[in-house]
Amino acid sequence: MAGKGIFAGLPWWVTWVVVPVILIVVFGGLLATALGFLIGVLFKVLIAAALIAGVIYLVRRFTGSSSSSSKSDW
């Protein structure tokens, strides 16, 4: 409730324009660092998932082709 009392007598543009701009300017570096870190982690997770999927695909392809020929010998 204290937040409403602070902004009660001010115009709408102070609450919705000036305050967010000040917060972005003050914490912009921190936000950019955190956002860059999150994007980096997500990118690494996607690369790891693609590499693991590629290894699984290759292993199943090569072991599947050799085992299917041995199964047909029976």
N, C-alpha and C positions, 0 to 999 in steps of 0.2 A: 504494500500500500504506500510505502514511502516514495516509490518511484513516481506514482501518479501525482503526489503532492509537489514534487520537485518541478515537474513539467506542466503543472496545472495552468499557470498564468502565461505561458509562452505560446507564440504562434505555432501552427502545425508544422511549418517548414523547419523549425529548429529541432523538433523532435524527430522528424522523418528524414531530414536531409543533413543538417549540420552535425548532429551527434553521430550518426553512422560514418560520415566522412572523417570526423576527428578520430573515431575509433579505428578506422582503416588506416589512417596516416600513422597513428601511434603504434598500433599492433600489426601493421602491414608486413614488416619484416618477419615477424613471428609467424603470421599466417602463411606467408610465402614459403618459409622454411618447412612448416608442418605440411603444407599442401604438396610441396616438392618431395618430401620424404614419403608421403602416402602414395603418390604417383609412382615413385621409384620402387616401393615395395610391391605395388600391384603389378608393375611391369615385370619385376623379377619373378613374381608368382606365376604370371602368364608364361614367361619364358621357361620356367621350370616345368610347368604342366605340359607345355608343348614338347619339351625334350623327353620327358618321361613317357608321354603318349607315343612319341616317335620310336623310342626304344622298345616299348611294348609291342607296337605294330611290327617292327622289324623282327623281333624275337618270335612272335607268333607266326609271321609269314615264313621265316626260314625253318623253324621247328615244325610248323604245320605242314609244310610241303614235304619234309623228309619223313614225318610220321605217317602222313597219308599214303605215301608210296609203300611204306612197310606194312600198313594195314591192308592194303590191296593185295599184298603177297599172300595173305592168309586165305 
